[in-house]
Amino acid sequence: MAASSAAEGAVHLAELSDEMRSASREVGAGAALDRLFEVADLLTSAGEHEPSAVELQQTCATPLAWAAARTEQVARADGALQVHADAQRDERSAAQDLRRLEQDETEARHRAEDSTLVRQAAEERLVEEVAAWEARVTHFDDVPADLVESRDSVGERLAPDRVEAWLSSTASLVRSRIDVAGRHRAADTAAALRDQAEQSLGVAREEQRRAEEAVGETTAALLAVHEENQAEEAEDGRRRDS
């Protein structure tokens, strides 16, 4: 009975040894398992004779060391893959943030352009109203052309404060030329025009301020994303080097 069990064990050990040989060739572990295979062959060929004594710890030391080294390599590879995946995820996130900031910048630019159109329209209305007023009033000198001349460039602006200053100084001169009723009418006209000019100027300044703030915020955000991407790339480089 014992001999039968020993024979079955030897057969099983031989089969297991063959399977391990095949598997070791696939993973490049043949050299690490040579001693283990030699011991297995020795045990399976002993037959009914008492097998030689085997130092189990010494026999398994090399295979265990190989397995530990391979496990460490796999762990390092897995860690590197995880770092790479994290970097790719961060890169995609940064790209999305950049696209969003670029979209915000485009929208801010469009708002600035719209504000410029609103300001230009307000300036055109002011020029038309000044021309209509100039045609109605008497005693006033002609409005200086440089105060209300048309602007061809987007950056050129009408100066309502200069128009207001001219009206104020001219009104003082006219007061001495006309009667009290006329002075009141001129004052009312000048005040109305001044109020209109101040209102148009306020609208134009507010729109321009908002547009400039939006462009400034977008530029700062783009610079922050660019610096963050550079820092992440530098960190990835250090990780790969290490």
FENCOR-V389361 format. One record per pair of residues at least 12 apart in sequence whose C-alpha atoms are under 10 Angstrom apart, sorted by sequence separation. I is the first residue (numbers start at 1). GAP is how many residues later the second one is. D is the distance in Angstrom with one decimal. If there is no record, write none. Layout:
i=<I	I>
gap=<GAP	GAP>
d=<D	D>
This chain:
i=<21	42	131	146	147	148	171	174	175	20	21	39	130	146	147	174	39	40	147	148	39	147	148	171	172	20	21	39	146	147	171	20	39	131	146	147	130	171	17	18	144	147	168	171	17	36	39	127	128	143	167	170	17	38	127	17	18	36	37	126	127	144	167	168	14	17	35	36	127	143	167	168	16	17	35	36	124	143	167	34	35	36	123	124	14	33	35	36	124	141	164	167	168	13	14	17	33	35	36	123	124	140	143	164	167	13	32	33	34	35	123	142	14	32	33	34	141	164	165	10	13	14	32	33	120	140	141	163	164	10	13	14	31	32	33	120	127	139	140	163	164	12	31	32	126	139	141	164	10	11	30	32	33	127	130	140	141	161	164	9	10	11	29	32	120	123	124	126	139	140	160	163	164	9	10	31	32	123	139	140	162	8	10	120	122	123	138	139	160	161	7	10	29	117	120	123	140	160	161	6	29	116	119	120	139	159	160	116	119	139	160	7	138	160	161	6	7	29	113	116	160	6	159	160	27	139	158	3	4	138	3	140	139	157	137	138	137	137	133	133	133	130	129	126	129	130	129	126	127	126	125	123	126	122	125	126	122	123	122	123	121	122	119	122	123	118	119	122	119	121	119	120	118	119	118	119	117	119	115	116	119	115	118	119	115	118	115	116	115	116	114	115	113	114	115	112	113	115	116	111	112	115	111	112	114	112	113	111	112	111	112	110	111	112	108	109	112	108	109	111	112	108	111	108	109	108	109	107	108	107	108	105	106	108	109	104	105	108	104	105	107	105	106	104	105	104	105	103	104	101	102	105	101	102	104	105	101	101	102	101	102	101	100	98	99	97	98	101	97	98	98	98	97	98	95	94	94	94	95	94	91	94	90	91	90	91	87	87	87	87	84	83	84	83	84	83	80	80>
gap=<12	12	12	12	12	12	12	12	12	13	13	13	13	13	13	13	14	14	14	14	15	15	15	15	15	16	16	16	16	16	16	17	17	17	17	17	18	18	19	19	19	19	19	19	20	20	20	20	20	20	20	20	21	21	21	22	22	22	22	22	22	22	22	22	23	23	23	23	23	23	23	23	24	24	24	24	24	24	24	25	25	25	25	25	26	26	26	26	26	26	26	26	26	27	27	27	27	27	27	27	27	27	27	27	27	28	28	28	28	28	28	28	29	29	29	29	29	29	29	30	30	30	30	30	30	30	30	30	30	31	31	31	31	31	31	31	31	31	31	31	31	32	32	32	32	32	32	32	33	33	33	33	33	33	33	33	33	33	33	34	34	34	34	34	34	34	34	34	34	34	34	34	34	35	35	35	35	35	35	35	35	36	36	36	36	36	36	36	36	36	37	37	37	37	37	37	37	37	37	38	38	38	38	38	38	38	38	39	39	39	39	40	40	40	40	41	41	41	41	41	41	42	42	42	43	43	43	44	44	44	45	46	47	47	48	48	49	52	56	57	60	63	64	67	67	67	68	70	70	71	72	74	74	75	75	75	77	77	78	78	79	79	81	81	81	82	82	82	83	83	84	84	85	85	86	86	87	87	88	88	88	89	89	89	90	90	91	91	92	92	93	93	94	94	94	95	95	95	95	96	96	96	97	97	97	98	98	99	99	100	100	101	101	101	102	102	102	103	103	103	103	104	104	105	105	106	106	107	107	108	108	109	109	109	109	110	110	110	111	111	111	112	112	113	113	114	114	115	115	116	116	116	117	117	117	117	118	119	119	120	120	121	122	123	123	124	124	124	125	125	126	127	128	128	130	131	132	134	134	135	138	138	139	141	142	142	145	146	148	149	152	153	155	156	156	157	159	160>
d=<8.1	9.6	8.5	9.3	6.8	8.8	8.5	8.3	8.7	8.7	8.9	9.4	8.3	9.7	8.1	9.8	9.9	10.0	9.7	9.7	7.5	6.9	7.9	7.2	9.4	10.0	7.9	9.6	9.9	6.2	7.2	8.7	9.5	8.9	9.8	9.9	8.1	9.9	8.7	8.8	8.9	8.9	9.2	7.5	6.5	9.4	7.8	9.1	9.2	8.3	9.7	9.7	9.7	9.5	5.8	10.0	9.9	9.7	9.6	8.5	8.0	8.6	9.9	7.6	9.4	6.8	9.5	6.0	8.3	8.1	6.5	9.0	9.3	8.2	6.4	6.9	9.0	8.6	9.1	9.7	8.4	9.6	8.7	9.8	7.1	9.0	9.9	8.8	8.0	9.9	8.4	8.7	8.8	6.9	7.3	9.9	8.5	8.3	7.8	8.9	9.5	9.1	9.6	9.2	7.9	8.7	9.6	9.9	9.3	8.8	9.4	10.0	9.0	9.4	7.3	8.9	7.6	8.0	9.1	8.8	8.4	6.4	5.8	5.6	9.8	7.0	9.8	9.3	5.7	9.3	6.9	9.4	9.3	5.4	9.4	8.8	8.9	9.6	7.6	8.2	9.1	9.1	9.1	8.8	9.2	9.4	9.9	9.9	7.2	7.2	9.6	8.6	8.9	9.7	9.2	8.7	9.0	8.7	7.3	9.8	4.8	10.0	8.2	6.4	8.4	8.0	9.0	8.5	9.4	6.5	8.4	8.0	8.3	8.4	8.0	9.7	9.1	6.3	6.3	9.9	10.0	10.0	8.9	9.5	9.6	8.9	9.4	9.2	9.3	7.7	8.4	8.2	7.6	8.9	7.8	8.5	9.8	5.6	7.6	9.3	8.8	7.4	8.5	8.5	7.4	9.2	7.0	8.8	9.2	7.7	9.6	7.4	9.6	8.1	8.0	8.4	8.3	9.6	9.4	9.7	6.3	8.2	8.2	9.8	9.8	9.5	9.0	9.1	9.9	9.5	7.1	9.0	9.2	9.7	9.5	8.9	8.0	8.8	8.3	9.5	8.5	7.7	8.3	8.8	9.3	9.6	9.8	7.8	9.8	6.9	10.0	8.9	7.7	9.3	9.1	9.8	9.6	7.4	6.0	8.4	9.7	8.3	7.9	8.5	8.8	9.9	8.3	7.7	9.9	9.7	7.5	8.4	8.7	4.9	7.3	8.3	9.7	9.8	9.3	7.9	7.8	7.5	8.3	8.4	9.5	9.9	9.0	7.8	5.3	7.3	8.9	6.4	10.0	9.8	9.6	7.7	9.5	8.8	9.1	8.8	6.9	7.3	9.5	9.3	9.2	7.9	8.4	8.7	4.6	6.4	7.5	9.0	9.9	9.9	9.1	7.5	8.4	6.5	9.2	8.8	8.4	8.7	9.7	9.1	8.2	5.6	7.0	9.1	6.0	9.5	9.6	7.7	9.2	9.5	9.8	8.6	6.5	7.9	9.0	9.3	10.0	8.7	9.2	9.5	5.4	6.8	7.7	9.5	10.0	9.7	7.9	9.6	6.5	9.3	9.9	9.0	8.7	10.0	9.6	7.0	7.8	6.5	9.8	8.8	9.8	9.5	6.9	9.0	9.0	10.0	9.9	6.8	7.6	8.4	9.0	7.0	8.9	8.4	9.2	7.1	7.6	10.0	8.9	8.5	8.4	9.1	7.9	8.6	9.6	7.3	8.3	8.3	9.7	8.4	9.3	9.3	8.7	8.2>
